[in-house]
Amino acid sequence: MNNIVYNNSITNSSIIGKIPNFPQEEEKLIFANIFEQLLLFDKLVLNTDYENYTLSFLISKLGLATVERLIASNYINFSIKSSVIFTSTGKQKNDGTIDTSSIYSQPPIVGGVLSDNELDPETNIYKALRRFNIDKSNRNRLIKIITPKYIKIDNMKLGVDTTKFIIDSYTNNTLAKVGLPFLKDPFDLDIVERQKLLELGHSILEAGIINKNGFKSYNNYNHLEIVEQSFENIGKAYHISENVSEILRIENTPDLKEIYLQNSFNMSDIFKLRHLKSAKYFRKWINEVGENSNAKEVTEAYIAEIKNAKRFFDSAKGKIIKHTVLFGATAGLGGLIAGSLGLALGAAAKTIVDPAVDYGLGMIEEFTVDRLLEGKNPKIFIDKMKEELKK
């Protein structure tokens, strides 16, 4: 599975024209999650709507320079969800009140798709950039940079199909466990019941997109029993987040979201942290072991990695390699282990080195000096990050 996480926290494109307006604490948490996701996953796919409030929101809060760099570095991609689901809350009367009785002549939820123009990346980007004082030349440059970062993620019929599935599930009484037993005709459902159907439809629609594209998600879809088997393979990014927090706890360090919320790092620090030599290995390692729901097993794996690295460098081979690197003998490392280093150490040492000749000959491919110094274990990234925190 790809180490790509899907994030739908800024806008939900199933709600046409919804402008993000978050309380301050929720806004901070959105960016804390983005910060964490950029450290734990190779790429982040941000969902946006046809008005592209996602890009507008990012620029207004992080600044154009930071957002452009995140996009140009290929850390962030965008997607426009073509499938949408609606429900009606009634018709507005002349006096401004809502006539809710009108909903009973309409289906409880309706699926649809955006138009080709609404799905055009360049048009979508333009809608976001026009809200800022950006000259035409720079705007066109940005559109050219951002357009390739858009990916198509869903089937145009998914919204319609999901709507039909939800209504059929209701009439077959399979939604009773989520508080929607089949007691009345779908058209007779009230606003609260229709809202439940809509929320369920959004969850299934999103889960379907994530599952289809092999993304990981911070959302837990275990409550969707009616589609549990279909979505059981969705990457559980929330377990990865929880397990990293547990690892940081035993390292006496706040979790990544808390570090961001405490202003110890800001979003621009992502570039420095992701470029640490140990960062890529850490992301790979945590995505291999971190979806385990048992935090104890993950921390045990973390400790085992540390012990294995220590055991190697405490071994005869490891001591020779470490000695060689520390004393600057970086050229021809394989040759040193197989030949001249053995001569220098004498016959007794040669006995130790001989079994490692084949190992030594492949040393340049298997171990670069950077890799040796980095230790190639997940703790190195944690330690490097802690060093950055102290600066």
C-alpha positions in Angstrom: 0.0 0.0 0.0 1.2 3.5 -0.8 2.1 5.7 2.1 -0.4 8.4 1.0 -2.9 9.8 3.4 -6.3 11.4 2.3 -7.4 14.5 4.2 -10.9 15.9 3.9 -10.8 18.1 6.9 -10.9 21.6 5.3 -13.8 21.2 2.9 -16.2 18.5 2.0 -16.9 18.8 -1.7 -20.2 16.9 -1.2 -21.6 20.2 0.2 -21.5 22.6 -2.7 -20.1 26.0 -1.8 -19.4 25.3 1.8 -17.0 28.0 3.1 -14.7 26.8 5.9 -15.3 28.7 9.0 -13.7 27.0 12.0 -13.4 27.9 15.6 -9.8 28.8 16.5 -9.1 25.5 18.3 -10.5 23.4 15.4 -8.4 25.4 12.9 -5.2 24.8 14.9 -6.0 21.1 15.1 -6.5 20.9 11.3 -3.0 22.3 10.8 -1.5 20.1 13.6 -2.9 17.1 11.8 -1.5 18.3 8.4 1.9 18.8 10.1 1.9 15.3 11.6 0.7 13.7 8.3 3.5 15.4 6.3 6.0 13.9 8.7 4.5 10.4 8.8 3.4 9.8 5.2 5.1 10.3 1.8 2.3 12.4 0.4 -0.9 14.1 1.5 -4.0 14.3 -0.7 -6.2 17.3 0.2 -9.8 17.2 -0.9 -11.3 20.4 -2.2 -14.6 21.6 -3.6 -15.5 23.3 -6.9 -14.8 26.7 -5.4 -11.4 25.5 -4.1 -11.7 26.8 -0.5 -9.0 24.3 0.5 -6.3 26.2 -1.4 -7.6 29.5 -0.3 -7.7 28.4 3.3 -4.1 27.2 3.1 -2.8 30.4 1.5 -4.6 32.6 3.9 -3.3 30.8 7.0 0.2 29.6 6.0 1.2 32.2 3.4 1.6 31.8 -0.3 5.4 31.1 -0.2 5.0 28.1 2.2 2.0 26.7 0.4 3.8 27.0 -3.0 6.8 25.2 -1.6 4.7 22.4 -0.1 3.1 21.9 -3.5 6.2 22.2 -5.6 8.0 19.7 -3.3 5.2 17.2 -4.1 4.3 16.8 -0.5 0.7 17.8 -1.2 -1.7 16.9 -4.0 -5.2 18.1 -4.5 -8.4 16.3 -5.6 -11.8 17.5 -6.5 -14.5 15.0 -5.5 -16.7 14.8 -8.6 -19.4 12.9 -6.8 -21.8 14.8 -4.5 -24.7 14.0 -2.2 -27.4 16.4 -1.2 -30.4 16.6 1.1 -33.0 19.4 1.4 -33.9 21.2 4.6 -36.9 23.0 3.0 -37.7 26.1 1.1 -37.0 29.6 2.3 -40.2 31.8 2.6 -40.4 35.5 1.9 -40.1 36.3 5.6 -36.8 34.4 5.8 -38.2 31.4 7.6 -37.9 27.8 6.3 -40.8 25.8 5.1 -39.7 22.3 6.1 -42.9 20.7 4.9 -41.6 20.9 1.3 -39.0 18.2 2.0 -41.6 15.4 2.0 -42.1 15.7 -1.7 -38.4 15.1 -2.3 -36.2 12.0 -1.9 -34.3 12.1 1.4 -30.9 12.2 -0.3 -29.9 12.8 -3.9 -26.6 11.9 -5.7 -25.0 13.9 -8.5 -21.8 14.9 -10.2 -20.0 18.2 -10.8 -19.7 19.5 -14.4 -16.6 19.3 -16.5 -15.8 22.9 -16.0 -16.1 22.6 -12.2 -13.7 19.7 -12.3 -11.1 21.5 -14.4 -7.9 21.9 -12.3 -6.8 25.2 -13.9 -10.3 26.7 -13.3 -10.3 25.4 -9.8 -6.9 26.9 -9.0 -7.9 30.2 -10.5 -11.0 30.4 -8.3 -8.7 30.1 -5.2 -6.0 32.5 -6.4 -8.4 35.3 -7.5 -9.2 35.9 -3.8 -5.7 37.2 -3.3 -3.8 40.2 -4.6 -1.7 38.3 -7.1 -0.7 39.8 -10.4 -1.7 38.0 -13.6 1.8 36.8 -14.4 2.5 35.3 -11.0 -1.0 33.8 -10.9 -0.4 32.1 -14.3 2.9 30.8 -13.0 1.3 29.3 -9.9 -1.5 27.7 -12.0 1.2 26.1 -14.1 3.0 24.7 -10.9 -0.1 23.5 -9.1 -2.1 22.0 -12.0 0.0 18.8 -12.3 -0.6 18.2 -8.6 -4.3 17.5 -9.1 -5.3 13.9 -9.3 -8.5 12.3 -10.3 -9.7 10.0 -7.5 -13.3 9.0 -7.9 -15.8 7.6 -10.4 -18.4 10.1 -11.7 -21.2 7.7 -10.8 -20.0 7.1 -7.2 -22.4 9.7 -5.7 -25.4 8.3 -7.5 -24.5 4.7 -6.7 -23.8 5.5 -3.0 -27.2 7.3 -2.7 -29.0 4.3 -4.1 -27.1 1.9 -1.8 -28.0 4.0 1.2 -31.7 4.1 0.4 -31.8 0.4 -0.4 -30.0 -0.3 2.9 -32.6 1.7 4.7 -35.6 0.0 3.1 -34.0 -3.4 3.8 -33.7 -2.4 7.5 -29.9 -2.8 7.6 -29.5 0.7 9.0 -31.3 -0.1 12.3 -27.9 -0.4 14.1 -27.1 3.2 13.2 -30.4 4.5 14.5 -32.4 4.3 11.2 -34.8 1.4 11.4 -37.2 1.0 8.5 -40.4 2.3 10.0 -41.6 4.7 7.3 -41.3 5.4 3.6 -38.0 7.2 2.7 -39.9 10.2 1.6 -41.5 10.5 5.0 -38.2 10.8 6.9 -37.8 14.0 8.8 -34.9 16.5 8.6 -32.9 14.8 11.5 -33.3 11.4 9.9 -32.4 12.7 6.4 -29.3 14.3 8.0 -28.3 10.9 9.4 -28.6 9.4 5.9 -26.6 12.2 4.4 -23.8 11.8 7.0 -23.7 8.1 6.4 -23.7 8.7 2.6 -20.7 11.1 3.0 -18.8 8.5 5.1 -19.4 5.7 2.6 -18.6 7.9 -0.4 -15.3 9.0 1.2 -14.4 5.5 2.3 -15.1 4.3 -1.2 -12.7 6.9 -2.7 -10.0 6.1 -0.2 -10.3 2.4 -0.7 -10.4 2.7 -4.5 -7.2 4.7 -4.5 -5.2 2.8 -1.9 -5.0 5.8 0.4 -4.7 5.8 4.2 -7.1 7.7 6.4 -7.3 9.2 9.9 -11.0 8.3 9.9 -12.1 5.1 11.4 -14.7 3.4 9.2 -15.3 0.4 11.5 -18.8 1.7 12.4 -19.9 1.2 8.8 -21.0 -2.4 9.3 -23.0 -2.5 6.2 -19.8 -2.1 4.1 -17.3 -3.4 6.6 -15.8 -6.1 4.3 -15.5 -3.7 1.4 -13.5 -1.2 3.4 -11.5 -3.5 5.7 -8.3 -2.9 3.7 -8.3 0.9 4.1 -5.0 1.9 5.6 -5.5 2.9 9.2 -3.5 6.1 9.4 -5.0 6.9 12.8 -3.2 3.8 14.2 0.0 5.1 12.8 -0.6 8.5 14.5 -1.5 6.8 17.8 1.6 4.5 17.7 4.0 7.3 16.9 2.5 9.2 19.9 3.2 6.2 22.1 6.8 5.9 20.8 7.3 9.6 21.5 5.8 9.2 25.0 8.4 6.6 25.9 11.0 9.0 24.5 9.7 11.7 26.9 8.6 13.8 23.9 5.2 15.3 23.2 3.4 13.9 20.2 3.7 15.6 16.8 0.4 17.4 17.0 1.1 18.7 20.4 4.6 19.8 19.3 2.9 21.9 16.6 0.2 23.2 18.9 2.9 24.4 21.3 4.5 26.3 18.5 7.7 24.3 18.9 7.6 23.8 15.1 5.7 25.7 12.4 4.7 24.4 9.0 7.8 25.7 7.3 9.9 23.4 9.5 8.5 20.5 7.5 11.1 21.1 4.8 14.0 20.7 7.3 12.5 17.7 9.1 11.5 15.8 6.0 15.0 16.3 4.6 16.7 14.7 7.6 18.5 11.6 6.3 16.6 9.4 8.7 13.2 10.8 7.9 12.5 8.7 4.8 13.5 5.5 6.6 11.3 6.4 9.6 8.2 7.0 7.4 8.8 3.7 5.6 9.3 1.8 8.9 6.3 3.3 10.7 4.0 2.6 7.8 5.1 -1.0 7.7 4.5 -1.6 11.4 2.3 1.3 12.6 -1.1 0.2 11.5 -1.1 -2.4 14.2 -3.9 -1.6 16.7 -1.7 -3.0 19.5 0.5 -0.1 20.6 2.6 -2.4 22.8 3.6 -4.5 19.8 4.7 -1.4 17.9 6.8 -0.1 20.8 8.3 -3.5 21.1 9.2 -3.4 17.4 10.7 0.0 17.9 12.9 -1.2 20.8 13.9 -4.3 18.9 15.1 -2.0 16.0 17.3 -0.1 18.5 18.6 -3.3 20.0 19.4 -4.8 16.6 21.3 -1.7 15.5 23.3 -1.7 18.8 23.9 -5.5 18.5 25.4 -5.0 15.0 27.7 -2.2 16.0 28.8 -4.2 19.1 29.7 -7.1 16.9 33.2 -7.6 15.4 32.0 -6.5 12.0 30.2 -3.5 13.4 33.2 -2.4 15.4 35.5 -2.6 12.4 33.0 -0.6 10.3 32.4 1.9 13.0 36.2 2.2 13.6 36.8 2.7 9.9 34.2 5.4 9.5 35.2 7.3 12.7 38.8 7.5 11.5 37.8 8.8 8.1 38.6 5.8 6.0 35.6 6.4 3.8 37.2 5.4 0.5 37.0 1.8 -0.6 35.3 0.6 2.5 34.6 -2.9 1.1 38.3 -3.2 0.2 39.4 -2.1 3.7 37.3 -4.7 5.3 38.3 -7.5 2.9 42.0 -6.5 2.5 44.1 -3.7 3.8 42.3 -3.4 7.1 42.8 -7.1 7.7 46.5 -6.7 7.0 46.8 -3.8 9.3 45.1 -5.6 12.1 47.2 -8.7 11.8 46.5 -12.4 11.5 44.2 -12.6 14.5 42.0 -9.8 13.2 42.1 -11.3 9.7 40.3 -14.4 11.1 37.5 -12.1 12.2 37.4 -10.3 9.0 37.5 -13.2 6.6 33.9 -14.3 7.1 32.9 -10.8 6.3 34.7 -10.6 2.9 31.5 -11.1 0.9 29.8 -8.7 3.2 32.5 -6.2 2.8 32.6 -6.4 -1.0 29.0 -5.3 -1.1 29.4 -2.7 1.6 29.4 0.3 -0.7 26.1 -0.7 -2.1 24.6 -1.8 1.2 25.9 0.9 3.5 26.9 4.4 2.6 28.8 6.3 5.3 25.7 8.4 5.8 23.6 5.3 6.4 26.2 4.0 8.9 26.2 7.3 10.8 22.4 7.6 10.7 22.2 4.1 12.2 19.3 3.1 9.9 16.8 2.7 12.7 13.7 4.7 13.6 15.2 6.1 16.8 17.6 8.2 14.8 14.8 10.3 13.4 13.3 10.7 16.8 16.7 11.8 18.2 17.3 14.2 15.3 13.9 15.7 15.7 14.5 16.2 19.5 17.7 18.0 18.6 15.8 20.3 16.3 13.3 21.0 19.1 16.1 22.2 21.4 17.3 24.8 18.9 
